[in-house]
Structures are given as C-alpha cells and as structure tokens.
Amino acid sequence: MKVRTRVAPSPTGDPHVGTAYMALFSLCFARRFGGQFILRIEDTDAVRSSEQSEQKILESLHWLGLDWDEGPDKPGPFGPYRQSERLDTYKQHIDLLLSRGHAFRCFCTPERLKCMRSEQIKNNETTRYDGCCLSLSEEQVQKKLASGQEYVVRMKVPEEGICIIKDRLRGDIPIEYSQIDMQVLQKSDGNPTYHLAVVVDDHLMEITHIIRGEEWINSAPKHKLLYEYLGWDMPELIHMPLLRNPDKSKLSKRKNPTSIGFYERMGFLPEAVINYLGMLGWSMPDGEEKFSLSEMINHFDLERISLGAPIFDTDKLRWLNGRWLREELDDDAFADRVSEWAYNRENLKRIIPLIKERVDVFSEITDMIAFFATGLPAFSEDDLAVKNLSTDQIKKILQFSLWDIDALVDWNRDSLNKVFEDLGEDLGLKIRDVLAPIFIAISGKPISPPLFDSMEVIGPDLTRARLKNAIDILGGVSKKLTKKLEKEYQARRSSGG
C-alpha cells in the first residue's frame, strides 16, 4: 500500500500554525514511507472563503518548506484539489445516499431547530436533531419539493449502539450513537458540508492515513458511517493532541499569535518554526531538541508522538530560533536572511514613497522607518493616554479596531481608512482621538509616516499583534469587560456599523 496523506485547510482567514502542525506530521509520515503528501483546499464556505486567503496558505506553507506532491497549484491524477470545483461529485454521492436510504431531506425551519435545541438544553439533553422529517412519506416529501420548500439533506444515524473508532495512537475509542447528531450533509444552497466532502475527497484521492487534531474524534463516527454507507474502507485515523496556550486552553489568536505570517514578519527562521512544531508533538530518538525537517523525516515514527497537551511557548520558540541563527548561519548567510526578511529592495520600494518628502539626509531614515521592521514597538501605558478618554474607552477603541480589521478581506489603505472613519462615527468620537492610540500601537510614536499606508506595508499579522500588544500594555481586557465589549460590538454590527 502506498501511503498518501493530506492537509486540507479552509481559506477563511490567516494560515494557522495548527495547519502547519498537521501538515508537518502528514508530510513526515508520507515521506518516511516513500508516499505522497496532498494539499486540498476546503472552500465550500463561499461566504468566508477567499482567493487571498488561499494564496496566503500556499505562501506560508512554502515558506516553512512544507512542499506537497499534488494540490491546486500542482495538478495530479485526483484533481481538482479545490472543493468548490468538485460540487458535481458531491451531488452524485448525495443522490446515492438518498437512493440507498442512508440520508433524508429535512424541511425543518431554522426557527423550529432553534426551539428544539433550546428545549433540549433546558432539559439537559444532548443537542441533536430529533428526527422529525425522518417520518415523512415519499408522497409528503415530493409535495414539499413541488411547493418549493427549502431543505437540507441529513445522514441517518442509528438510535442505539456504540461506534468503535480505531485510532493508531489511542486504540479503540467507543462513542455512543445516541451522542451523534444526524449531520447535515448538503446545505439548502446545494453545497456540501465539511463532513460529506471530506469523506468523498479522502476516498477518491486514495488517502490512506488521516492525521488531524483530536477535536475531530467526536466527528469520527459520522465519517465512519458515511464510509460504510458508501461501501468504502476507511483510512487509518491518527488524532494528534491540540496545541495549547500556556494556560492549557486551546491555542487561539486571542491569547497567542497563531498566524504563520506573524512569525515570518517577526523575523523567525522557517527552519526554527518547523523544528519547534515538530518537537511539540514528537521527539528525536536521541532526545536532541534542535533538528531539521530532513532529520525529522528520516527518524519519523508515529510511536514517538506524545499524547500530552503540547504548550505553544513563544519564549521557547525564540530560544530555539536563537540556536538556529547562531549555529547554522555564518555571517554571509545571516546577512542574506536579514535582507530577505525586511531590508530587501521590494520592501524598501514600498516604504520610500511614505518617507521621501520628509528626508533631507539618509541618516534620518533609520529612526523614521525602524517601526516597519520592529516586532512590537516599546512604549508605556502613559503613551497611550488620550485627553478626556478613560483607559477602558481606549481599550474599547483598540479592541473594536482589532475585531474590525480581523474581518477585512482586502488589506489596503482605503479599507483601513474606512474602518477607522466608521469606528469614530459609531463611537461618537473625533477621528484624531480614535487614531491617537492607534499611532502609538502601530509605530510606538504619536507621529509617523502616513498611518494607513504604513499599516498596509506592515501587513495584517503584525498590525493585529501590535494592537493586541497595546491592549496588554493597558492591562489587558478582563472577562467582564470582554463580555461587555462583545455585546456592544455585536449590537454595533447588527445596526450596520
């Protein structure tokens, strides 16, 4: 059997270090046994998916040195490798499941489903579909279809019994069918859900081993049922432990930078980032913490994967990166890497138009552009103060800004300008008061080259990190204040702000 593994990210945001983590282990396993590693883009969420996000995923994985054998940019025998280009295939399998009686059309309205779940929560019951439309006769179904009623397609799930999930690392995992929802397989717009598409794609692409996060264990019974319903053998499952924040919570951008781009812009070496992700869930036979991707592949053994909760500690990553800098780069290589990172010609050409009119002699440039390359600018709580605004109001400006730019699809000066104009209007504040703490957060100074142009050059990863850094310098946002701000923010979004 030829080993075939895959990673299947959704292009709905910044490339996540968790994606790189799964890609690393999937690649190492395939390469160790002379197999193939596939990149598949799961973009059936048409509203949230974007070409920009897909491009960032490809660029980030390439930067890390994680290359694939087949993917959207590398045609292979099992393409296409974007789910949005495979819709006819999913439709065929939906029809097959319906014809075999393993799936059914559900005409329940969102209102009915909401009431059903509320009642289940009230009664301390597992929230799952109650099977209302299972009892519809074929005649009733056809009548509803003829009248144009919207529907989704759900999979049937046994009412009783236990599903045994076989996991390479964890052994047999029993899960009662009574805990498994009758999953929607096809949405009302005709697009498949993740659960159908992933099973169909993994089978048709001949994936032999699925390496994914442990959060998917509870979904495994749904996938196993679909394999059985379609008459296919299920790939071997390997559920990896999730990356954690220092407080043991699931790694999230609210507590830790999670974007691969952040670590690139901060000046980490890709070799060190890959090394660190590898040592979080695996260990070399000799216990050495510093190792290359090729060394990890040559020694890779699933039995050396640890099931403990790996803590993503940026201080440990910095230490490891320092070792790579000092031990692997001579002076020439060091100079080359610094130039590639920030001081290359392309970067300078983007910055020069922002400062040229302010420069009389070159010696003025260093201080003027330092913040473009600085990771997190140094400043104090006092620097963020704005006359007539409380600390909590400044935190609100920073937090709302962070949430607003998180939702930006097009990262450019005009979009950024509108974000802050709208924010000032919604908060009833003068634009200069809104921008005062933003200038400090981004540049460390009250005055800098044009702010929005600078943010465009700095990019979304570092911009977000700098805004969060400013919030942290102000003491962070308590749980109580977070809830209050979230409520205000959602009300603002609902009102069209």
C-alpha positions as CSV (number, residue, x, y, z in Angstrom):
1,M,0.0,0.0,0.0
2,K,1.4,3.4,-1.0
3,V,1.0,5.9,1.8
4,R,-1.0,9.0,0.9
5,T,-1.6,11.8,3.4
6,R,-3.2,15.2,3.1
7,V,-3.7,18.5,4.8
8,A,-7.0,20.3,4.0
9,P,-7.2,23.9,5.2
10,S,-10.1,26.3,4.7
11,P,-9.2,29.6,3.1
12,T,-11.2,31.6,5.5
13,G,-8.5,33.6,7.4
14,D,-4.8,33.7,8.1
15,P,-2.8,30.5,7.8
16,H,-2.8,29.0,11.3
17,V,0.2,27.4,13.0
18,G,-2.2,24.5,13.7
19,T,-2.4,23.9,9.9
20,A,1.3,23.8,9.7
21,Y,1.5,21.4,12.6
22,M,-0.8,18.9,10.9
23,A,0.9,19.5,7.5
24,L,4.3,18.8,9.1
25,F,3.3,15.4,10.6
26,S,1.4,14.4,7.5
27,L,4.3,15.2,5.3
28,C,6.8,13.5,7.5
29,F,4.8,10.3,7.7
30,A,4.3,10.2,3.9
31,R,7.9,11.0,3.1
32,R,9.2,8.4,5.7
33,F,7.5,5.6,3.8
34,G,8.0,6.9,0.3
35,G,4.5,8.1,-0.1
36,Q,2.7,11.3,-1.3
37,F,1.5,14.3,0.6
38,I,-1.5,16.2,-0.8
39,L,-2.8,19.8,-0.3
40,R,-6.5,20.2,-0.7
41,I,-8.4,23.5,-0.3
42,E,-11.7,23.1,1.5
43,D,-13.5,26.2,0.2
44,T,-17.2,25.2,0.1
45,D,-17.9,28.0,2.6
46,A,-18.4,30.5,-0.3
47,V,-19.2,33.4,2.0
48,R,-16.0,33.2,4.1
49,S,-13.5,31.7,1.6
50,S,-11.3,34.0,-0.4
51,E,-8.5,33.7,-3.0
52,Q,-6.3,35.9,-0.9
53,S,-6.5,33.5,2.0
54,E,-5.8,30.5,-0.2
55,Q,-2.7,32.3,-1.6
56,K,-1.5,33.1,1.9
57,I,-1.9,29.4,2.8
58,L,0.3,28.3,-0.1
59,E,2.9,31.0,0.5
60,S,3.1,30.3,4.2
61,L,3.5,26.5,3.8
62,H,6.1,27.1,1.1
63,W,8.0,29.5,3.4
64,L,8.1,26.8,6.0
65,G,9.5,24.3,3.5
66,L,6.4,22.1,3.6
67,D,6.0,21.1,-0.1
68,W,3.3,18.9,-1.5
69,D,3.1,16.4,-4.4
70,E,-0.4,17.3,-5.5
71,G,-2.5,20.4,-4.9
72,P,-4.3,23.4,-6.5
73,D,-1.0,24.6,-7.9
74,K,0.3,21.1,-8.7
75,P,-2.2,19.1,-10.9
76,G,-2.3,15.4,-10.2
77,P,-4.4,12.4,-11.2
78,F,-7.0,13.0,-8.4
79,G,-7.9,16.7,-9.0
80,P,-9.3,19.2,-8.9
81,Y,-7.9,20.0,-5.5
82,R,-10.4,22.8,-4.5
83,Q,-13.7,21.6,-3.2
84,S,-15.6,24.4,-4.9
85,E,-14.5,22.7,-8.2
86,R,-15.9,19.3,-7.1
87,L,-19.5,20.1,-6.5
88,D,-20.9,17.7,-9.1
89,T,-19.0,14.9,-7.4
90,Y,-20.6,15.7,-4.1
91,K,-24.1,15.9,-5.6
92,Q,-23.7,12.4,-7.1
93,H,-22.8,11.0,-3.7
94,I,-25.7,12.8,-2.0
95,D,-28.1,11.3,-4.6
96,L,-26.5,7.9,-3.9
97,L,-27.0,8.2,-0.2
98,L,-30.6,9.3,-0.7
99,S,-31.4,6.4,-3.0
100,R,-29.9,3.9,-0.6
101,G,-32.0,5.3,2.3
102,H,-28.9,6.4,4.3
103,A,-29.9,10.1,4.1
104,F,-33.1,12.1,4.1
105,R,-34.4,15.5,3.2
106,C,-35.1,17.7,6.2
107,F,-37.5,20.6,5.7
108,C,-37.4,22.0,9.3
109,T,-37.1,25.7,9.5
110,P,-34.3,27.5,11.4
111,E,-36.9,28.7,13.9
112,R,-38.1,25.1,14.7
113,L,-34.5,23.9,15.1
114,K,-33.7,26.8,17.4
115,C,-36.7,26.0,19.6
116,M,-35.8,22.3,19.6
117,R,-32.3,22.9,20.7
118,S,-33.4,25.4,23.4
119,E,-35.7,22.8,24.8
120,Q,-33.0,20.1,24.8
121,I,-30.6,22.4,26.6
122,K,-33.3,23.3,29.1
123,N,-33.8,19.5,29.8
124,N,-30.1,18.8,30.0
125,E,-30.2,16.6,26.9
126,T,-27.7,16.2,24.1
127,T,-28.4,18.8,21.4
128,R,-29.1,16.8,18.3
129,Y,-31.7,16.7,15.5
130,D,-34.8,14.9,16.8
131,G,-35.6,13.1,13.6
132,C,-38.8,15.0,12.8
133,C,-38.5,14.7,9.0
134,L,-37.5,11.0,9.1
135,S,-41.2,10.0,9.3
136,L,-42.2,11.9,6.1
137,S,-43.5,9.6,3.4
138,E,-42.2,9.8,-0.1
139,E,-45.5,11.5,-1.2
140,Q,-45.1,14.1,1.5
141,V,-41.5,14.8,0.5
142,Q,-42.5,15.2,-3.2
143,K,-45.3,17.5,-2.2
144,K,-42.9,19.7,-0.2
145,L,-40.4,19.7,-3.1
146,A,-43.1,20.7,-5.6
147,S,-44.1,23.6,-3.4
148,G,-40.6,24.9,-3.4
149,Q,-39.8,24.4,0.3
150,E,-36.2,24.7,1.2
151,Y,-34.5,21.7,2.6
152,V,-31.2,20.2,3.7
153,V,-30.0,16.6,3.4
154,R,-29.1,14.8,6.7
155,M,-27.5,11.5,7.3
156,K,-29.3,8.8,9.2
157,V,-27.7,7.7,12.5
158,P,-28.5,4.5,14.5
159,E,-30.6,5.3,17.5
160,E,-28.8,2.8,19.7
161,G,-25.5,1.1,19.9
162,I,-21.8,2.0,20.2
163,C,-19.4,3.1,17.4
164,I,-15.8,1.9,17.9
165,I,-13.3,4.3,16.4
166,K,-9.9,2.8,15.8
167,D,-7.1,5.3,16.3
168,R,-3.5,4.5,15.7
169,L,-2.3,6.4,18.8
170,R,-5.2,5.9,21.1
171,G,-6.5,2.5,20.4
172,D,-10.3,1.8,20.3
173,I,-12.5,4.7,21.2
174,P,-16.1,3.9,22.0
175,I,-18.7,6.6,21.2
176,E,-22.5,6.0,21.7
177,Y,-24.6,6.7,18.7
178,S,-27.1,8.5,21.0
179,Q,-24.4,11.3,21.2
180,I,-24.1,11.6,17.4
181,D,-26.2,14.2,15.5
182,M,-28.0,13.5,12.2
183,Q,-25.4,15.6,10.4
184,V,-26.4,17.9,7.6
185,L,-24.6,16.6,4.5
186,Q,-25.9,19.1,2.0
187,K,-26.9,22.7,2.8
188,S,-30.0,24.4,1.5
189,D,-27.9,26.1,-1.2
190,G,-26.9,22.7,-2.6
191,N,-23.3,22.9,-1.3
192,P,-21.9,20.0,0.7
193,T,-20.9,20.4,4.4
194,Y,-17.4,19.5,5.5
195,H,-18.4,16.1,6.8
196,L,-19.6,14.8,3.4
197,A,-16.9,16.5,1.3
198,V,-14.0,15.3,3.5
199,V,-15.1,11.6,3.3
200,V,-15.8,11.7,-0.5
201,D,-12.5,13.5,-1.2
202,D,-10.4,11.4,1.0
203,H,-11.7,8.2,-0.6
204,L,-11.5,9.5,-4.2
205,M,-8.0,10.9,-3.6
206,E,-7.0,7.5,-2.1
207,I,-5.9,8.9,1.2
208,T,-4.6,6.1,3.4
209,H,-3.9,7.9,6.6
210,I,-5.6,10.9,8.1
211,I,-3.6,12.9,10.6
212,R,-5.8,15.5,12.2
213,G,-6.4,17.2,15.6
214,E,-8.1,15.4,18.4
215,E,-11.1,17.8,18.2
216,W,-12.3,15.7,15.3
217,I,-12.6,12.5,17.4
218,N,-16.3,13.2,18.1
219,S,-17.0,13.6,14.4
220,A,-15.3,10.3,13.5
221,P,-18.5,8.2,14.0
222,K,-20.3,10.3,11.3
223,H,-17.4,9.8,8.9
224,K,-17.2,6.1,9.7
225,L,-20.9,5.7,9.0
226,L,-20.5,7.5,5.7
227,Y,-17.7,5.2,4.6
228,E,-20.0,2.2,5.5
229,Y,-23.0,3.7,3.7
230,L,-20.9,4.3,0.5
231,G,-19.3,0.9,0.7
232,W,-15.7,2.1,1.2
233,D,-12.8,1.2,3.5
234,M,-12.0,4.0,6.0
235,P,-8.4,5.4,6.1
236,E,-6.4,4.9,9.3
237,L,-7.0,7.6,11.8
238,I,-4.3,9.4,13.8
239,H,-5.7,12.1,16.1
240,M,-3.0,14.5,17.2
241,P,-3.1,16.4,20.5
242,L,-4.1,20.0,20.1
243,L,-1.6,22.8,20.5
244,R,-2.3,24.7,23.8
245,N,-1.8,28.2,25.2
246,P,0.3,28.4,28.4
247,D,-2.9,28.2,30.5
248,K,-3.7,24.9,28.8
249,S,-6.6,26.3,26.8
250,K,-6.8,25.6,23.0
251,L,-4.3,27.7,21.1
252,S,-6.2,30.8,20.0
253,K,-5.3,34.2,18.5
254,R,-6.8,35.9,21.5
255,K,-4.1,34.7,23.7
256,N,-1.2,33.8,21.3
257,P,-0.2,34.9,17.8
258,T,-1.4,32.0,15.7
259,S,-0.8,33.2,12.2
260,I,2.2,31.7,10.4
261,G,2.7,35.2,8.8
262,F,3.2,36.7,12.2
263,Y,6.3,34.6,12.8
264,E,7.7,35.3,9.4
265,R,7.3,39.1,9.9
266,M,8.8,38.9,13.4
267,G,12.0,37.5,11.9
268,F,11.8,33.9,12.9
269,L,13.6,31.4,10.7
270,P,11.3,28.9,9.0
271,E,13.6,26.1,10.0
272,A,13.2,27.0,13.6
273,V,9.4,27.2,13.4
274,I,9.2,23.8,11.8
275,N,11.7,22.4,14.3
276,Y,9.6,23.8,17.2
277,L,6.3,22.4,15.8
278,G,8.0,19.1,15.4
279,M,9.3,19.0,19.0
280,L,5.9,19.9,20.4
281,G,4.4,16.6,19.5
282,W,7.3,14.3,18.8
283,S,10.9,13.6,19.9
284,M,14.1,12.5,18.2
285,P,15.5,9.1,19.3
286,D,18.5,10.8,20.9
287,G,16.3,13.5,22.6
288,E,18.0,16.3,20.7
289,E,15.7,19.3,20.6
290,K,17.2,21.0,17.6
291,F,16.7,19.1,14.3
292,S,16.0,19.8,10.7
293,L,13.0,18.8,8.6
294,S,15.0,16.1,6.8
295,E,16.2,14.7,10.1
296,M,12.7,14.5,11.4
297,I,11.6,12.7,8.2
298,N,14.5,10.2,8.4
299,H,13.7,9.3,12.0
300,F,9.9,9.7,11.9
301,D,8.0,7.1,13.9
302,L,4.4,7.5,15.0
303,E,5.2,5.7,18.2
304,R,7.3,8.7,19.3
305,I,4.3,11.1,19.1
306,S,3.3,12.3,22.6
307,L,-0.4,12.5,23.6
308,G,0.3,15.1,26.2
309,A,-1.1,18.6,25.7
310,P,1.8,20.5,23.9
311,I,2.2,24.1,25.1
312,F,3.0,26.6,22.4
313,D,5.5,28.8,24.3
314,T,6.8,31.7,22.2
315,D,9.8,32.1,24.6
316,K,10.9,28.6,23.9
317,L,10.5,29.2,20.2
318,R,12.7,32.3,20.5
319,W,15.3,30.3,22.3
320,L,15.3,27.7,19.6
321,N,15.4,30.3,16.8
322,G,18.4,31.8,18.5
323,R,20.2,28.5,18.3
324,W,19.4,28.2,14.6
325,L,20.7,31.8,14.0
326,R,24.0,31.2,15.9
327,E,24.7,27.6,14.9
328,E,23.6,27.4,11.3
329,L,24.2,30.8,9.7
330,D,27.6,32.2,9.0
331,D,28.0,35.9,8.6
332,D,27.1,35.9,4.9
333,A,24.1,33.7,5.4
334,F,23.0,35.9,8.3
335,A,23.2,39.0,6.1
336,D,21.2,37.3,3.3
337,R,18.5,36.2,5.7
338,V,18.2,39.8,7.2
339,S,17.9,41.2,3.7
340,E,15.2,38.6,2.7
341,W,13.3,39.3,5.9
342,A,12.9,43.1,5.9
343,Y,15.5,45.2,4.2
344,N,15.2,43.9,0.7
345,R,14.7,46.2,-2.3
346,E,10.9,45.4,-2.7
347,N,10.1,46.3,0.9
348,L,12.1,49.5,0.7
349,K,10.4,50.5,-2.5
350,R,7.0,50.3,-0.7
351,I,8.3,52.4,2.2
352,I,10.2,55.1,0.3
353,P,7.1,56.9,-1.0
354,L,5.9,57.3,2.6
355,I,9.1,59.0,3.9
356,K,10.8,60.6,0.9
357,E,9.3,64.0,1.3
358,R,10.4,64.1,5.0
359,V,14.0,63.1,4.4
360,D,16.9,65.6,3.9
361,V,19.8,63.2,4.6
362,F,19.9,59.5,4.7
363,S,20.9,59.4,8.4
364,E,17.3,60.5,9.2
365,I,15.9,57.3,7.7
366,T,16.9,54.8,10.3
367,D,14.7,56.3,13.1
368,M,11.9,57.1,10.7
369,I,11.5,53.5,9.3
370,A,12.6,51.4,12.3
371,F,9.0,50.6,13.3
372,F,8.4,48.9,9.9
373,A,10.8,46.2,11.0
374,T,10.3,46.3,14.7
375,G,8.2,43.4,16.0
376,L,6.3,45.0,18.9
377,P,7.2,48.7,19.5
378,A,8.2,49.7,23.0
379,F,6.0,52.3,24.8
380,S,4.3,52.8,28.1
381,E,0.7,53.0,29.3
382,D,1.1,56.7,29.6
383,D,2.0,57.0,25.9
384,L,-1.5,55.6,25.0
385,A,-3.4,58.2,27.1
386,V,-5.9,60.4,25.3
387,K,-7.3,63.5,26.9
388,N,-10.9,63.1,28.1
389,L,-10.9,59.4,27.4
390,S,-10.7,56.7,30.1
391,T,-8.4,53.7,30.0
392,D,-11.5,51.5,29.3
393,Q,-12.5,53.7,26.4
394,I,-9.1,53.4,24.9
395,K,-9.2,49.7,25.3
396,K,-12.6,49.7,23.5
397,I,-11.0,51.7,20.6
398,L,-8.2,49.2,20.4
399,Q,-10.4,46.1,20.8
400,F,-13.0,47.2,18.3
401,S,-10.2,48.1,15.8
402,L,-8.8,44.6,16.3
403,W,-12.1,43.0,15.6
404,D,-12.8,45.3,12.6
405,I,-9.6,44.6,10.9
406,D,-9.9,40.9,11.6
407,A,-13.0,41.0,9.3
408,L,-11.2,42.8,6.5
409,V,-10.9,40.9,3.2
410,D,-9.0,43.5,1.2
411,W,-6.0,44.8,3.2
412,N,-5.3,48.2,1.7
413,R,-5.1,51.8,2.9
414,D,-8.6,52.7,1.7
415,S,-10.2,49.8,3.5
416,L,-8.3,50.6,6.7
417,N,-9.2,54.3,6.4
418,K,-12.9,53.4,6.2
419,V,-12.6,51.1,9.2
420,F,-11.4,53.9,11.4
421,E,-13.7,56.5,10.0
422,D,-16.7,54.2,10.7
423,L,-15.4,53.4,14.2
424,G,-15.1,57.1,15.1
425,E,-18.6,57.8,13.8
426,D,-20.1,54.8,15.6
427,L,-18.4,55.7,18.9
428,G,-19.2,59.4,18.6
429,L,-15.5,60.3,18.8
430,K,-13.3,62.7,16.8
431,I,-11.2,60.8,14.4
432,R,-8.0,62.2,15.9
433,D,-9.0,60.8,19.3
434,V,-9.6,57.4,17.7
435,L,-6.3,57.4,15.9
436,A,-4.1,58.7,18.7
437,P,-3.7,55.3,20.5
438,I,-3.5,53.6,17.1
439,F,-0.5,55.6,16.1
440,I,1.2,54.6,19.3
441,A,0.2,50.9,19.0
442,I,1.5,50.7,15.4
443,S,4.6,52.9,15.4
444,G,5.4,53.5,19.1
445,K,5.2,57.2,18.4
446,P,2.4,59.8,18.3
447,I,3.5,60.8,14.7
448,S,4.7,58.5,12.0
449,P,4.6,58.2,8.2
450,P,1.0,58.0,6.8
451,L,-0.7,55.6,9.2
452,F,-2.9,53.6,6.9
453,D,-0.2,53.3,4.2
454,S,2.1,52.1,6.9
455,M,-0.3,49.5,8.1
456,E,-0.7,48.3,4.6
457,V,3.0,47.8,4.3
458,I,3.3,46.2,7.8
459,G,0.5,43.8,6.9
460,P,-2.4,42.3,8.9
461,D,-0.3,39.9,11.0
462,L,1.9,42.5,12.7
463,T,-0.8,45.1,12.8
464,R,-3.1,42.8,14.8
465,A,-0.2,41.8,17.0
466,R,0.7,45.4,17.7
467,L,-2.9,46.3,18.6
468,K,-3.1,43.4,20.9
469,N,0.2,44.4,22.4
470,A,-1.2,47.8,23.2
471,I,-4.2,46.3,24.9
472,D,-1.9,44.2,27.0
473,I,0.2,47.2,28.0
474,L,-3.0,48.8,29.3
475,G,-3.5,45.7,31.5
476,G,-5.5,43.6,29.1
477,V,-9.3,43.1,28.9
478,S,-10.9,41.3,31.8
479,K,-13.6,38.6,31.2
480,K,-16.2,41.0,32.4
481,L,-15.1,43.8,30.1
482,T,-14.7,41.4,27.2
483,K,-18.3,40.3,27.6
484,K,-19.5,43.9,27.7
485,L,-17.4,44.9,24.7
486,E,-18.6,41.8,22.7
487,K,-22.2,42.7,23.4
488,E,-21.6,46.4,22.3
489,Y,-19.7,45.3,19.3
490,Q,-22.3,42.8,18.1
491,A,-25.0,45.5,18.6
492,R,-22.9,47.9,16.5
493,R,-22.5,45.3,13.7
494,S,-26.2,44.5,13.8
495,S,-27.1,48.1,13.4
496,G,-24.9,48.3,10.3
497,G,-21.9,49.9,11.9
